[in-house]
Amino acid sequence: SIKLFIKKQYHKMIKAIIFDSDNTLIDFSRIATPCIQKTAKVMALKVPSLERINKFWGRSLNYIIITIWGRKYIKEFRREYFKEIFKHKFKEIKGAKETINFLKKRYKMAIISAKPKSLMIQNFNDTKINTKIFTFMLSADDTKYHKPDPRVFNGTVKKLKVQKDEVLYVGDSILDFMAAKKAGLSFVAVLTGSYTKKDFKKSGLKNEY
């Protein structure tokens, strides 16, 4: 667990924790992936499998659209997708609030999300996770960089007023791990997304706690 990891290894050097949002704190893909499929169907586009879409989470929506269908569909796809996804209410990943409330006593905390700010805020409002706990919440509207580009962390680390070797990043995907590793951040993987412990080990994440 995150709490055990910090207790055993990093509690003396870590001053701030950055969380990925989707599938780390917010139970996102369970709703969002079918919304992607439904949007594709409405637009008479090829409908990808759940498994294929789930491997894209952590990337920007534009990246997903361009990679699967092409750049020319961005505007219409975004319009239809957001029309659909805003109809839904999201839940927290089990234990997210409890973990955050435990960690807030000792660490500065922030959020990084590849979603637009309006959707990110609605998701957190749905879960009743107190966003005032976080020093900063980065959305897709705030940066031109997205994981696995390590520059996605620069603005958030600056807002937290810490050094990169004092930051722990928590995420559910290989993209999260790759970005953190390139940026020089400590990393904890949570297995609440589409990736398994075996996937992370294969990608080079070695330590277990």
C-alpha positions as CSV (number, residue, x, y, z in Angstrom):
1,S,0.0,0.0,0.0
2,I,1.0,3.7,-0.3
3,K,1.1,4.1,3.4
4,L,3.3,1.1,3.9
5,F,5.7,2.1,1.1
6,I,6.3,5.5,2.7
7,K,6.6,4.0,6.2
8,K,9.3,1.5,5.1
9,Q,11.4,3.4,2.7
10,Y,10.7,7.0,1.9
11,H,9.1,8.7,4.9
12,K,12.3,10.7,5.7
13,M,12.8,12.2,2.2
14,I,9.4,12.5,0.7
15,K,7.7,15.9,1.3
16,A,5.0,15.8,-1.4
17,I,2.8,13.2,-3.1
18,I,1.3,13.7,-6.6
19,F,-1.6,11.4,-7.5
20,D,-2.8,10.4,-10.9
21,S,-6.6,10.9,-11.0
22,D,-8.2,8.3,-13.2
23,N,-8.3,4.8,-11.9
24,T,-6.0,5.8,-9.1
25,L,-8.4,8.0,-7.1
26,I,-11.5,8.1,-9.4
27,D,-13.1,4.9,-10.7
28,F,-13.0,6.3,-14.2
29,S,-12.6,3.8,-17.0
30,R,-15.5,1.7,-15.9
31,I,-17.8,4.5,-17.1
32,A,-15.5,6.4,-19.6
33,T,-14.5,3.4,-21.7
34,P,-18.2,2.5,-22.7
35,C,-18.7,6.3,-23.3
36,I,-15.8,6.1,-25.9
37,Q,-17.5,3.1,-27.5
38,K,-20.9,4.7,-27.5
39,T,-19.5,7.9,-29.1
40,A,-17.8,5.9,-31.8
41,K,-21.0,4.1,-32.5
42,V,-23.0,7.4,-32.7
43,M,-20.5,8.7,-35.2
44,A,-20.6,5.5,-37.2
45,L,-16.9,4.8,-36.5
46,K,-15.2,1.5,-35.8
47,V,-15.8,0.6,-32.2
48,P,-12.6,-0.5,-30.4
49,S,-12.6,-3.2,-27.7
50,L,-12.7,-2.3,-24.0
51,E,-9.2,-3.7,-23.7
52,R,-7.8,-1.5,-26.4
53,I,-9.4,1.7,-25.0
54,N,-8.3,0.9,-21.4
55,K,-4.7,0.9,-22.4
56,F,-5.0,4.5,-23.6
57,W,-6.1,6.0,-20.3
58,G,-3.5,8.5,-19.0
59,R,-3.2,9.9,-22.5
60,S,-5.1,12.9,-23.6
61,L,-8.5,12.4,-25.4
62,N,-7.0,14.1,-28.5
63,Y,-4.2,11.5,-28.6
64,I,-6.8,8.6,-28.3
65,I,-8.9,10.1,-31.1
66,I,-6.0,10.7,-33.4
67,T,-4.5,7.3,-32.8
68,I,-7.7,5.2,-33.3
69,W,-9.7,7.3,-35.9
70,G,-7.7,10.2,-37.1
71,R,-7.2,13.9,-36.5
72,K,-10.2,15.0,-38.6
73,Y,-12.6,13.5,-36.0
74,I,-11.3,15.4,-33.0
75,K,-13.9,18.2,-32.8
76,E,-17.0,16.1,-33.4
77,F,-15.8,13.3,-31.2
78,R,-15.0,15.5,-28.3
79,R,-18.4,17.2,-28.5
80,E,-20.3,13.9,-28.5
81,Y,-18.1,12.2,-25.9
82,F,-18.4,15.0,-23.4
83,K,-22.2,15.2,-24.0
84,E,-22.3,11.6,-23.0
85,I,-19.8,11.4,-20.1
86,F,-21.2,14.4,-18.2
87,K,-24.5,12.4,-17.8
88,H,-22.7,10.0,-15.4
89,K,-21.7,10.1,-11.8
90,F,-18.4,8.7,-10.7
91,K,-17.2,7.0,-7.6
92,E,-13.9,6.9,-5.7
93,I,-11.5,4.0,-5.9
94,K,-12.2,2.1,-2.7
95,G,-10.0,3.5,0.0
96,A,-9.0,6.7,-1.8
97,K,-10.6,9.1,0.7
98,E,-9.2,7.2,3.6
99,T,-5.7,7.2,2.2
100,I,-5.7,10.9,1.3
101,N,-7.0,11.9,4.7
102,F,-4.2,9.8,6.3
103,L,-1.5,11.3,4.1
104,K,-2.6,15.0,4.3
105,K,-1.3,15.2,7.9
106,R,2.3,15.0,6.8
107,Y,2.6,15.6,3.0
108,K,1.7,18.3,0.5
109,M,-0.4,16.7,-2.2
110,A,-1.4,17.4,-5.8
111,I,-3.3,15.9,-8.7
112,I,-2.3,15.4,-12.3
113,S,-5.1,14.5,-14.9
114,A,-5.2,14.3,-18.7
115,K,-8.9,15.4,-18.5
116,P,-10.3,18.9,-19.0
117,K,-10.7,20.8,-15.8
118,S,-14.5,20.8,-15.9
119,L,-14.7,17.0,-16.0
120,M,-12.0,16.6,-13.4
121,I,-13.8,18.9,-11.0
122,Q,-17.1,17.1,-11.6
123,N,-15.5,13.7,-11.0
124,F,-14.1,14.9,-7.6
125,N,-17.4,16.5,-6.7
126,D,-19.2,13.2,-7.4
127,T,-16.9,11.3,-5.1
128,K,-17.0,13.9,-2.3
129,I,-13.2,13.8,-2.1
130,N,-12.2,17.2,-0.6
131,T,-10.2,19.0,-3.3
132,K,-9.1,21.6,-0.8
133,I,-6.6,19.0,0.5
134,F,-4.6,19.4,-2.7
135,T,-2.1,22.2,-3.2
136,F,-2.6,22.1,-7.0
137,M,-4.7,20.1,-9.5
138,L,-3.3,20.0,-13.0
139,S,-5.8,19.3,-15.9
140,A,-5.3,19.0,-19.6
141,D,-6.3,22.7,-19.8
142,D,-3.2,23.7,-17.9
143,T,-0.4,22.1,-19.9
144,K,0.6,21.1,-23.4
145,Y,2.6,18.1,-22.0
146,H,1.0,14.7,-21.2
147,K,2.4,11.5,-19.9
148,P,4.7,9.8,-20.6
149,D,6.5,13.2,-21.2
150,P,8.2,14.0,-17.9
151,R,7.7,17.7,-18.4
152,V,4.0,17.1,-17.3
153,F,5.3,17.3,-13.7
154,N,7.3,20.5,-13.9
155,G,4.6,23.0,-13.1
156,T,3.1,20.9,-10.3
157,V,6.5,20.3,-8.6
158,K,7.1,24.0,-8.8
159,K,3.6,24.8,-7.2
160,L,4.5,22.3,-4.4
161,K,7.8,24.1,-3.7
162,V,9.8,20.9,-3.4
163,Q,12.6,19.2,-5.3
164,K,11.9,16.3,-7.6
165,D,13.7,13.8,-5.4
166,E,11.3,14.9,-2.6
167,V,8.2,13.8,-4.6
168,L,6.3,10.5,-4.7
169,Y,4.0,9.9,-7.7
170,V,1.2,7.4,-7.4
171,G,-0.4,6.0,-10.6
172,D,-2.1,3.0,-12.1
173,S,-0.5,2.8,-15.6
174,I,2.8,2.0,-17.3
175,L,2.6,5.6,-18.7
176,D,2.6,6.9,-15.1
177,F,5.6,4.8,-14.3
178,M,7.5,5.9,-17.4
179,A,6.8,9.6,-16.8
180,A,7.8,9.4,-13.2
181,K,11.0,7.5,-14.0
182,K,12.1,10.0,-16.7
183,A,11.3,12.9,-14.4
184,G,13.3,11.4,-11.5
185,L,10.3,11.0,-9.1
186,S,9.8,8.1,-6.8
187,F,6.8,6.0,-7.9
188,V,4.2,3.7,-6.4
189,A,1.9,1.7,-8.7
190,V,-1.6,0.9,-7.6
191,L,-3.3,-2.1,-9.3
192,T,-6.7,-0.4,-9.7
193,G,-6.4,0.2,-13.5
194,S,-5.8,-2.1,-16.4
195,Y,-2.2,-3.1,-15.5
196,T,-1.1,-6.0,-13.4
197,K,1.9,-6.4,-11.1
198,K,3.5,-8.5,-13.8
199,D,3.1,-5.6,-16.3
200,F,4.9,-3.2,-14.0
201,K,7.7,-5.6,-13.3
202,K,8.1,-6.2,-17.0
203,S,8.4,-2.4,-17.5
204,G,11.2,-2.2,-14.9
205,L,9.5,-1.4,-11.6
206,K,11.5,-3.5,-9.2
207,N,10.8,-2.8,-5.6
208,E,7.8,-4.3,-3.7
209,Y,6.5,-3.2,-0.3
